[in-house]
């Protein structure tokens, strides 16, 4: 009979192998293009094996202590969420992995670009999206948007539609109507009706303010301003330009470390590897993963085993707005890493990103952290120019009041993806052609966003292509709803967020320590006393600029009156900053030395 220690060890063997290969493959440093596929097949075979569920149940019956029972109950829940019932479904899962791997490898070879004058400039999707947001040259924005539409055409013609059909076949073999409903059930423990009940309430509460935003932009800047390649720049491009001097990229690592340290966030001895810069062959979306989950190991007398975690972004330091975007990504992925470094359970099954862990639950942690970058009091404490001068109040107000009305559009962009995917997977295979799916994408964008084509065309969103991320994007919007409930709770309880050391302590106790032993709703109720609702987020989106600025001034006044906190960050972690196989800096000799080495490396970026 397998014991708790056996289940832990068996899982770690397949998990760590797969996650280490995930990192090298997605960072573009892996020599064997088939290694990840093989490891994923082994991992999915293990977690979906009915014999492991039976072994966990048998061990649970024989458990002698409360700690063993709790940990083994976690394994039963884990395998219940992942076991594939039936030989046909298991066969289909293997076919899905083959299709997804082939699509990923082909996508990595696709070259995208934009035009600047007469020059055709190669670019990743990160660069293209950044251009659409912040580049003052409309031709650059237009050709960058065309680059994303080229990606959309490639997706429709190179294996995505057969993949959708195969996913539906797999879901039906599991007893679900389609793959979207299957993933919602597995990811969020919600039915299709429960999910869209929450989403439709938010849509109704924000529809009028989104329509008013588009009308105002078109009235002030002309009808071309609401075209897909122009609307983000019309709403926020000037803000990025004016904010850029106060968010130097070279200081982003130091700012992140100080902010998290002063919030009371600690990583419980974790090893963190950060790969932050864009380069050819690297995956074009930031993420965090944990090759070594943290837990109290029963095979070693319940000794603490800290996490080993990697997280990544795709920064180009010379781009306008890159410093602020890099900081937001550091806060976001660093928030994920804090969560997955603080799960204090007795088995690694509680400390992982996928079902039974809710995506919305996982994203609540990261999105709460990155929300701080847009707070006026945080900006006054941390936004500094190259000479150390603080950001002026008038620029803070300009940024807040320029960006804030656009937030409703941004949140509805999150809503767009599940609206599109839910309809895509309900189409029959015969209906699902490149032309009909393209038309479905444009119709969903018009309905949800009110524009003819989204600034980020929905089929260019990378989550649609990967099995672990497909049909899960609604988790981001559900997480934003939870974030604004959490922010509201802390503001009512403490009066402020930035530099509040109680924040990290409370997050660890109520949100992080339980891992997936509790549902998203249970963790929300534990901290805030209420379950999930989209109303606080909708109320924030609908807030007038005048009301927002009054609140922001009060928060800045309180921040100015607080005593400065320690200068040297303490995160209780060993950090390595890398660029592919190159080590840029580490915290072996302290956080200050690491930040200085990082800044010096960034200063040499144009010559690379």
Secondary structure, 3 states (H helix, E strand, C coil): CCCHHHHHHHHHHHHHHHHHHHHHHHCCCCCCCCHHHHHHHHHHHHHCCHHHHHHHHHHHHHCCCHHHHHHHHHHHHHHHHHCCCCHHHHHHHHHHHHHHHHHHHHHHCCCCEEEECCEEEECCHHHHHHHHHHCCCHHHHHHHHHHHHHHHHHHHHCCHHHHHHHHHHHHHHCCCCCHHHHHHHHHHCCCHHHHHHHHHHHHHHHHHHHHHHHHHHHHHHCHHHHCCCCHHHHHHHHHHHHHHHHECHHHHHHHHHHHHHHCCCCCCCEEEEEEEECCCCCCCCCEEEEEECCEEEHHHCCEEECCEEEEEEEECCCCCCHHHHHHHHHHHHHHHHHHCCCCCCCCHHHCCCCCCCCHHHHHHHHHHHHHHHHCHHHHHHHCECCCCCECCHHHHHHHHHHHHHHHHHHHHHHHHHHHHHHHHHHCCCCCCCHHHHHHHHHHHHHHHHCCCCCCCCHHHCHHHCCCCCCCCCHHHHHHHHHHHHHHHHHHHHHCCCCCCHHHHHHHHHHHHCCHHHCCHHHHHHHHHCCCCCCHHHHHHHCCCHHHHHHHHHHHHHHHHHCCCCCCCCCCCEEEEEEECCEEEEECCCCHHHHHHHHHHHHHCHHHC
